[in-house]
Amino acid sequence: MASLSLTQQQRLQAKLSPTQIQVIKLLELPSCELQQRINEELQENPALEEGRDPEEVQAEKIEEEDFYEEDDYTNPLQNDEFNYDDYVNDDETPDYAGRQRYDSSDQPNDETLYQGSASFVEYLKQQVYLTKMTKPQRHIAKWVLGNIDEDGFLRRTAEQLVDDLAFQEGLVVSDEEMADIVGQIKDFDPPGVASATLQECLLKQLSVKPQTPSVVLAQQLLADYFDDFSQHRFDRISAKLNIDDEALKQAIDEIVHLNQKPANTFTGNVYEGRQSTIIPDFYVENRDGELILSLNTGDIPELHISHDYEDMLKTYSDTTSKDKKDAARFIKNKIDAANWFIEAIKQRNETLTRTMSAILRKQRDYFLEGDEMALKPMILQDIADVTGYDVSTISRVCNSKYVQTEFGVFPLKHFFSESLTNAEGEEVSTKEIKLIMTELVSNEDKSNPLNDDALVQALADKGYSIARRTVAKYREQLDIPVARLRKQL
């Protein structure tokens, strides 16, 4: 039979404080999400209040009054003998008088405002009522529109839609009726919407264009030689159709100007499908060569502890009543949580500012000139070494954060890149290599584009010795197709 015994062990454990836990969670949040998180905390914790501390405001007011009394201050604008109305009448008052003055230089724009508008699907639903569908068919048509993906395609067959409709809505229709409804939707604007494939989408767009010889030839290319066209096998197409290069070029030009994603037609301010707004977390301003960094705290409120709760805690702490002792314990927990949250916000702001300042110093040339060639190689560890923070902390700071510069708004990750060594033995950023690759591809002979081996040689001629597999990797990261797919007539 095993015996029971007591033993002692001594171990070292790293335990995070409540404030540290809060800071870690808050570091990951961009400014817009931080505001939402603060609002949630204000609702959950009654001991936390929004706005400046009333006692601090009162103290500043008293100090200001004492200053004016000591200096015997008089307002130079106060003059009993002067009356503004004697000099300006109503007829002379400009239109802007009385309006709040706003100087755009006082505060950078936090976000881009979009005109409110109907979504892409809502626009399609409006067209349902322009058809000759019956009321039940309209209901089914609007349900079908909900299956259109973000690019404007309907990837499901009529049979699949019938099964889904029966399972989700409890409605039974025939495959033929569903196919008829989908067919009517495919005639909606924009042309090509609800197509099942890219080939069908492009053919639909060509069918509504004036039937010129180049458009007719383009339709034949897509209908009968789509695989050859998509693989850029133009010589084979010319031989099969017995046409010259000029005719083929005009037909291809008709196709390349078509919209490959019908939903993209509605990304403007007339029909906005999905509104995307980037709110910068930092602002960097160049004042005569001096870079000024500021943290975006536009809509983030100041926080303070409720004095009512502090007074209640003092009152209940001096009592012997069990109920009031429990109340005092509850109030203390809320006050402690509020203090931890306020301190976490301060530490978050300090960590963000310190990290961004280090990035600013490292990439100073870029923030002054805006030339991506000026970006220096920089990894997370470089900023961690400068700031003294852990790499995981730097990663949290840089994730989903943006900075507004005079050259545009960029994610913080934009400024990080690995390094390569050029022919002179200097370390250069991989971003510099990618920019040169992009320039080489842009200026290449489109009838004989550069393959990966040619790109390797072209980079070597510029002093960058890079392996072919590295060039292929960078080309894929830049979304540059292989040379065969870049070939043009």
C-alpha positions in Angstrom: 0.0 0.0 0.0 1.4 3.4 -1.0 2.1 5.8 1.8 1.2 9.5 1.7 3.9 12.1 2.3 4.3 15.9 2.2 7.2 17.4 0.1 8.3 20.9 -0.5 9.5 22.2 -3.9 10.9 25.6 -4.8 10.2 26.9 -8.3 10.5 30.2 -10.1 7.5 31.3 -12.1 6.9 34.3 -14.2 3.4 35.6 -13.5 1.9 38.5 -15.4 0.2 41.3 -13.4 -3.4 42.3 -14.4 -2.0 45.5 -16.0 0.5 43.5 -18.1 -2.2 41.2 -19.3 -4.3 44.2 -20.3 -1.4 45.8 -22.1 -0.7 42.7 -24.2 -4.4 42.5 -25.2 -4.6 46.2 -26.0 -1.3 46.3 -28.0 -2.9 44.2 -30.7 -5.8 46.6 -31.2 -5.7 49.4 -33.8 -7.2 52.8 -32.9 -10.7 52.0 -34.2 -10.9 48.8 -32.2 -9.4 50.4 -29.1 -12.2 52.9 -29.0 -14.7 50.0 -29.1 -12.9 48.2 -26.4 -12.9 51.3 -24.2 -16.7 51.7 -24.7 -17.2 48.1 -23.6 -15.1 48.6 -20.5 -17.1 51.8 -19.6 -20.3 49.8 -19.8 -19.0 46.9 -17.7 -17.2 48.9 -15.0 -19.2 51.7 -13.3 -16.1 52.8 -11.4 -14.6 53.9 -14.7 -15.8 57.2 -16.2 -15.2 59.0 -19.4 -13.8 62.5 -19.6 -11.2 64.5 -17.7 -11.1 64.2 -13.9 -13.3 66.9 -12.5 -10.9 67.6 -9.7 -8.0 68.2 -12.2 -10.2 70.5 -14.2 -11.2 72.5 -11.1 -7.6 72.7 -10.0 -6.5 74.1 -13.4 -9.4 76.6 -13.2 -8.3 77.9 -9.8 -4.7 78.1 -10.9 -5.7 80.1 -14.0 -7.8 82.5 -11.9 -4.9 83.0 -9.5 -2.6 83.7 -12.5 -4.8 86.4 -13.9 -5.3 88.0 -10.4 -1.6 88.1 -9.7 -0.8 89.7 -13.1 -3.7 92.1 -12.9 -4.8 90.8 -16.3 -7.3 92.7 -18.4 -8.8 91.5 -21.6 -7.8 93.8 -24.4 -11.0 92.9 -26.3 -13.1 94.2 -23.5 -14.0 97.8 -24.2 -17.2 99.4 -23.1 -16.8 102.1 -25.8 -16.6 99.6 -28.7 -19.7 98.0 -30.2 -19.2 95.6 -33.0 -22.8 96.1 -34.3 -22.0 99.8 -34.9 -19.5 98.8 -37.6 -21.1 95.8 -39.2 -24.8 95.5 -40.2 -26.6 92.3 -41.2 -26.3 93.1 -44.9 -22.5 93.1 -44.6 -22.2 89.9 -42.7 -20.5 87.3 -44.9 -22.1 83.9 -45.4 -19.6 82.1 -43.3 -20.1 84.3 -40.2 -21.2 82.4 -37.2 -20.1 79.1 -38.6 -17.5 77.0 -36.7 -14.1 77.6 -38.2 -12.2 74.5 -39.1 -8.6 74.4 -40.2 -7.5 71.2 -41.9 -4.0 71.7 -40.6 -5.1 71.5 -37.0 -6.0 67.9 -37.1 -5.3 65.3 -39.8 -8.2 63.5 -41.3 -8.8 60.3 -39.3 -10.7 58.5 -42.0 -12.0 58.9 -45.5 -15.7 59.5 -45.7 -17.8 57.7 -48.3 -21.1 58.7 -49.8 -23.8 56.4 -48.5 -25.1 54.1 -51.1 -26.8 50.8 -51.9 -24.7 47.6 -51.8 -24.1 45.5 -54.9 -26.6 42.9 -53.9 -29.2 45.5 -53.1 -28.7 47.0 -56.6 -29.3 43.6 -58.1 -32.4 43.1 -55.9 -33.9 46.3 -57.3 -33.7 44.9 -60.8 -35.8 41.9 -59.7 -38.9 44.1 -59.8 -38.1 45.1 -63.4 -38.6 41.5 -64.6 -41.9 39.6 -65.4 -41.3 37.2 -62.5 -44.2 36.2 -60.3 -44.1 37.1 -56.6 -42.9 33.7 -55.5 -40.3 33.7 -58.2 -39.1 37.2 -57.1 -38.6 35.8 -53.6 -36.6 32.9 -55.0 -34.6 35.3 -57.2 -33.6 37.5 -54.2 -32.5 34.3 -52.4 -30.4 33.3 -55.4 -28.7 36.8 -55.3 -27.5 36.0 -51.8 -25.4 33.2 -53.3 -23.5 35.5 -55.6 -19.9 35.8 -54.4 -17.9 39.0 -53.8 -16.6 39.0 -57.4 -20.1 38.8 -58.9 -20.1 35.1 -59.9 -22.7 32.4 -59.2 -20.7 29.3 -58.8 -23.6 26.9 -58.0 -25.6 25.0 -60.5 -29.4 25.2 -60.8 -29.6 21.7 -59.3 -27.5 22.7 -56.3 -29.5 25.8 -55.8 -32.8 23.7 -55.8 -31.4 21.5 -53.1 -30.2 24.4 -51.0 -33.5 26.2 -51.4 -35.5 23.1 -50.2 -33.2 22.7 -47.2 -32.9 26.3 -46.1 -36.3 27.8 -47.1 -38.5 24.7 -47.3 -39.4 25.7 -50.9 -39.6 23.2 -53.7 -39.1 24.2 -57.3 -38.1 22.3 -60.4 -34.6 22.5 -61.9 -36.1 24.0 -65.0 -37.8 26.9 -63.1 -34.6 27.6 -61.1 -32.6 27.6 -64.4 -35.1 30.1 -65.9 -34.8 32.4 -62.8 -31.0 32.3 -62.9 -31.1 32.9 -66.7 -33.1 36.1 -66.1 -30.6 37.2 -63.3 -27.8 36.8 -65.8 -29.4 39.5 -67.9 -29.1 42.0 -65.0 -26.7 44.9 -65.0 -23.7 44.8 -64.9 -23.2 42.4 -67.9 -21.6 39.1 -66.8 -23.1 39.1 -63.3 -24.1 35.6 -62.0 -21.9 33.9 -64.5 -20.6 30.5 -63.5 -17.2 30.9 -65.2 -14.9 33.6 -66.4 -15.4 32.5 -69.9 -19.2 32.9 -69.6 -18.7 36.3 -68.0 -16.5 37.7 -70.7 -18.7 36.3 -73.5 -21.8 38.0 -71.9 -20.0 41.3 -71.9 -19.0 41.0 -75.5 -22.6 40.0 -76.5 -23.9 43.5 -75.4 -21.2 45.4 -77.3 -21.6 46.6 -80.9 -20.8 43.6 -83.1 -17.7 45.0 -84.9 -15.4 42.5 -86.6 -12.9 42.6 -83.7 -15.7 41.9 -81.2 -17.0 39.0 -83.3 -13.5 37.6 -83.5 -13.0 38.1 -79.8 -16.2 36.0 -79.1 -14.9 33.3 -81.4 -11.6 33.2 -79.5 -13.3 32.9 -76.1 -15.9 30.4 -77.3 -13.7 28.0 -79.3 -10.1 28.7 -78.2 -10.3 29.8 -74.6 -7.6 27.4 -73.3 -5.2 28.5 -76.0 -6.0 32.2 -75.3 -5.6 31.8 -71.5 -2.2 30.1 -72.1 -1.2 32.9 -74.5 -0.6 30.4 -77.4 -1.3 33.1 -79.9 0.6 31.5 -82.8 -1.5 28.4 -82.6 -4.7 30.6 -82.6 -3.5 32.5 -85.7 -2.7 29.3 -87.5 -6.1 27.7 -86.8 -8.1 30.8 -87.7 -5.9 31.9 -90.6 -5.8 35.5 -89.5 -3.0 38.0 -89.3 -1.4 39.4 -86.2 -3.1 42.8 -86.5 -6.6 41.2 -86.5 -5.7 39.0 -83.6 -4.3 41.9 -81.6 -7.5 43.9 -82.1 -9.6 41.0 -80.8 -7.3 40.5 -77.8 -7.5 44.2 -77.1 -11.3 43.9 -76.9 -11.0 41.0 -74.4 -8.4 42.6 -72.1 -10.6 45.7 -71.6 -13.4 43.6 -70.2 -14.2 43.3 -66.5 -13.1 40.0 -65.1 -15.0 40.6 -61.9 -18.5 42.1 -62.5 -18.9 43.2 -58.8 -15.8 45.5 -59.2 -18.0 47.8 -61.3 -19.5 49.0 -58.1 -16.5 49.9 -56.0 -17.0 53.6 -56.4 -19.2 56.0 -54.5 -22.3 55.3 -56.5 -22.8 51.7 -55.4 -20.5 50.8 -52.6 -20.5 47.1 -51.9 -18.1 47.0 -48.9 -16.8 50.2 -47.4 -13.3 49.9 -46.2 -11.9 52.7 -44.1 -8.3 52.8 -42.8 -7.8 54.9 -39.7 -4.1 55.6 -39.1 -2.7 55.0 -35.7 0.2 57.4 -36.2 0.9 60.6 -38.0 4.3 61.6 -39.3 4.8 65.2 -40.4 7.9 66.6 -42.0 8.6 70.2 -40.7 11.6 71.5 -42.5 13.6 68.2 -42.2 12.4 67.5 -38.7 10.1 64.5 -38.4 7.2 65.0 -35.9 5.5 61.9 -34.7 2.1 61.9 -33.1 -0.2 59.1 -31.9 -3.8 59.2 -33.1 -6.0 59.7 -30.1 -8.7 61.5 -32.0 -11.9 59.8 -30.7 -10.3 57.9 -27.8 -11.7 59.5 -24.6 -9.8 60.3 -21.4 -10.6 58.1 -18.5 -10.7 58.5 -14.7 -11.9 56.8 -11.6 -15.4 57.7 -10.4 -15.1 59.9 -7.2 -18.5 58.6 -6.1 -17.2 55.1 -6.0 -14.1 56.2 -4.1 -16.2 58.0 -1.5 -18.4 54.9 -1.2 -15.4 52.7 -0.7 -14.2 55.0 2.2 -17.6 54.9 3.8 -18.2 51.1 3.5 -14.6 50.3 4.6 -15.2 51.7 8.1 -18.3 49.7 8.8 -18.7 46.3 10.5 -21.8 45.3 8.6 -21.2 42.1 6.5 -23.4 43.4 3.6 -21.5 46.7 3.5 -18.2 44.8 3.7 -19.2 42.8 0.7 -20.2 46.0 -1.1 -16.8 47.5 -0.2 -15.1 44.4 -1.7 -17.1 44.7 -4.9 -16.4 48.5 -5.2 -12.6 47.9 -4.5 -12.5 45.2 -7.2 -14.1 47.6 -9.7 -11.8 50.5 -8.8 -8.7 48.2 -9.1 -9.9 47.0 -12.5 -10.4 50.6 -13.6 -7.0 51.6 -12.4 -5.4 48.6 -14.2 -7.3 49.5 -17.4 -6.2 53.2 -17.3 -2.6 52.2 -16.6 -2.7 49.6 -19.5 -3.9 52.3 -21.9 -1.0 54.6 -20.8 1.5 51.7 -21.3 0.0 50.8 -24.6 0.4 54.4 -25.9 3.9 54.6 -24.5 4.9 51.3 -26.2 3.4 52.3 -29.5 5.1 55.7 -29.5 8.5 54.2 -28.5 8.3 51.5 -31.2 7.2 53.9 -34.0 9.9 56.4 -32.9 12.5 53.6 -33.4 11.1 52.8 -36.9 11.2 56.5 -37.7 14.9 56.8 -36.8 15.8 53.6 -38.7 13.9 54.6 -41.9 14.4 58.4 -41.6 15.6 58.7 -45.2 12.3 57.2 -46.5 10.1 59.4 -44.4 11.9 62.4 -45.7 12.0 61.5 -49.4 9.2 58.9 -49.9 11.5 56.9 -52.1 11.1 53.1 -51.4 14.7 52.6 -52.6 15.7 54.5 -49.4 14.1 51.8 -47.2 16.8 50.0 -45.2 16.8 46.3 -44.3 14.9 46.0 -41.0 13.5 43.1 -39.1 11.5 42.9 -35.9 14.6 42.0 -33.9 16.3 45.3 -34.9 13.5 47.4 -33.3 13.4 45.0 -30.3 17.1 45.6 -29.7 16.6 49.4 -29.9 13.5 49.6 -27.7 14.3 46.9 -25.2 11.0 45.2 -25.9 10.5 41.5 -26.8 10.1 40.6 -30.5 6.6 39.4 -29.7 5.7 42.8 -28.4 7.1 44.5 -31.5 5.1 42.1 -33.6 1.9 43.0 -31.7 2.5 46.7 -32.2 3.1 46.4 -35.9 0.1 44.1 -36.6 -2.8 45.9 -38.1 -1.4 49.3 -37.4 -1.0 52.1 -40.0 0.9 55.4 -40.2 -0.1 58.4 -42.3 2.8 60.2 -44.0 2.8 62.9 -46.6 3.4 60.1 -49.2 0.3 58.1 -48.2 -1.0 55.7 -45.5 1.1 52.6 -45.0 0.9 49.5 -42.7 3.9 49.3 -40.3 4.8 46.0 -41.8 5.6 47.9 -45.0 8.8 49.2 -43.5 10.2 45.7 -42.6 12.2 43.6 -45.0 15.1 41.2 -45.0 18.5 42.0 -46.5 20.7 40.8 -49.3 24.3 41.7 -50.1 25.1 43.4 -53.4 28.3 43.3 -55.4 29.9 46.0 -53.3 29.2 44.0 -50.1 26.5 46.4 -48.9 23.3 45.2 -47.3 20.3 46.2 -49.4 16.6 45.7 -48.7 14.6 42.9 -50.5 12.1 45.7 -51.2 14.8 47.3 -53.4 15.3 44.1 -55.3 11.5 43.8 -55.9 11.3 47.4 -57.1 14.0 46.7 -59.6 12.3 43.5 -60.7 9.0 45.4 -61.2 10.8 48.0 -63.3 12.6 45.4 -65.4 9.2 43.7 -66.2 7.5 47.0 -66.9 10.1 48.0 -69.4 10.6 44.5 -71.0 9.8 43.7 -74.7 6.3 42.4 -74.4 6.7 40.3 -77.5 9.7 38.6 -75.9 9.3 38.9 -72.1 12.1 38.2 -69.6 12.0 34.7 -68.1 13.4 34.0 -64.6 16.9 33.2 -66.0 16.9 36.5 -67.9 15.8 38.4 -64.7 18.6 36.7 -62.8 21.1 38.0 -65.4 19.5 41.5 -65.5 19.8 41.8 -61.7 23.4 40.6 -61.8 24.2 43.3 -64.3 22.9 45.8 -61.8 25.1 44.3 -59.0 22.6 42.0 -57.3 23.6 38.3 -57.3 20.4 36.3 -56.6 19.6 32.7 -57.2 16.9 31.8 -59.7 14.6 30.2 -57.1 14.8 33.5 -55.2 13.8 35.5 -58.3 10.9 33.1 -58.8 9.8 33.6 -55.2 9.9 37.4 -55.5 8.1 37.3 -58.8 5.2 35.3 -57.2 5.1 37.7 -54.2 4.7 40.5 -56.7 1.9 38.7 -58.6 4.0 38.8 -61.8 3.0 35.9 -64.1 5.6 33.7 -65.8 7.1 35.1 -69.1 4.9 32.9 -71.3 1.7 34.5 -69.8 3.2 38.0 -70.1 3.7 37.7 -73.8 1.8 40.0 -76.1 1.7 40.5 -79.8 
